[in-house]
Amino acid sequence: MKILITGGTGLIGRELTRVLLLAGHEVVILSRNSQTNPDIPQGVRMLHWDGKTSQGWADGLEGAQAVINMAGENIAGSGFFPKRWTPERKRIIYESRINAGKAIVEAITLVKNKPTVLIQSSAIDYYGPLPDQSIDEDQPAGNDFFSRVCQDWEDSTKSVTSLGVRHVVTRTGVILTARGGALTRLLLPYKLFAGGPFGNGKQVLSWIHMSDVIGAIQFLINDPASSGVYNLTAPNPVTNSQIGKAIAKTLHRPYWLPVPGFIMRLLFGEVATVVLDGQRVIPKRLQESGYIYKFSEINTALGDILNG
């Protein structure tokens, strides 16, 4: 199968590309930097794009059975510590997603042989901070900044259904992997023997192991009955305190030093809400569709990542 990926050099994209190649698929990645990338395996076709239009790459879509759109500026920035959401950062975060989605639709309109399915990335931030209830795919959208971004991000490619393309939205939770992302930031205090809860520690973390992110995307590509929205989270969310204690146990480190919420908000501003507010998101539709999780419990997931 030929699969075209935008955002293929990102956290999910790199691992997804590796797994797809091992499975014998042809992978085409759109990148604003189409030069040789050490993180991308050999055998991948890299095409340059501007992230805004189909100019110069639309023919690379011809013959692709699946498109996976994950393009978008990292909400936390590229450094170890999250960047503040200044008005300019908010503009970049928003436009990088919406423009990419419009370009994908434009390209699908142009090619003669349309893909069968488009997997559109999103995030559980769609629902906004709802700490006191369980959330499935029927929950309406929130009204904070990144909720609105997610709504428009999902809608940016929705019109492909009128072209006969199956449209699947993946609202992904906090990804746990040994190769970067949120877990790298969570681990540092414990490695320094200074781990503890963020804020009151009661906020819920809706996590998912990277293996299940990749497995779920493959499942949704191959299942012709799958369409609409799917939460990509493990079936058993945990609190910040629970994951902290699990990390401490796995690394044989103490769990004792809290980081007050007001300090995090003072240092990082609005972006700190991603860590401090929490959501209990349940993957109702993914489980109903028959997907079998590799890692559904936090202790086994962390054991695989940290001791694997």
Steps between C-alpha positions, in 0.01 A plus 500: 500500500621850420453736796563874501578667832519865598680564827701186434811640669316558830469283810229267364605531137852363548384185678201453270725523195738241641220254574329551162825436315559181697150390400592544133310822424621780274529821704504856365566783745423866440750727673594865489858373513525220242875456541647185657370456855687259731176419682332371183579143388637423157239416240270792583417744222526858627308774322539870569191707577429840648238372744239727340427387143513194272748672272786274387401180681141408411615241245675317787154425637398313185454133578509540877236291677532688831589851613599575861492870583698580815648834392505771764731707718585328829284664767780482758774614262817318405696551825491305826288761680167603345479834321244755608194540279561856388263645238762422234545141624123452496483625142774258390340205685163571340606582145747212472211257551224665303713587197639146481150352510380727220803405288425130543141548386619703203740222397237225536267704282767519229608135476314257279524200734381609844629337818265265682547655843633815664612479863474849650696561820353692789538495879288433806543871575197529269283440807657770715580454871231281660662351812189357665347276233581220258511612138428296191466603135146634553624779727464843332797725440644729764544874464863571588775582250620153407144359500416746226820413314408130508149568374624689196787254447254212474268698274784602267489162322140398565385588149690201352193291581326673206781360280431144614789488749446342842580760768635386838594738783741383771485704821823392666586519868839534670738268314747297703816404315871471567576725204392843624167667570332554835663207678848650455383806694331288766807283557760770561405589862499131595842444346618790718338342810253791515181349358154578628154619396428798277247725672269298724577176315130420458472607135438207266749403231345325200807320370578253222808293420657582163455138389124542536500834317664327203289188537176699512588706193580182304174345622296802390667509158422134436148489643256619229225541758698758699407865452445806713667574833709264713670582830854362500552450872554196720182366662634570852595867558700584811548803721821700496583351841440144376730534200759676716502217752517245217801680350669517841442129557626401154814717530554420871487869588319693775165669449488801727557849359185674365511775239235761595254578225535877537873472426432308180243758390741779587783342299308370198175695488194359324679192365530371860127420492583197281677346803304644792135465398472140378233295321363148548460394136372152413562329160142379470477472120844345456417225749158444344665466158703202625847649541707301751738706714859393550528717814188585699659542846750770592741274687549260210527789255772675703678169561517440125629851427744544787627144533464385139 
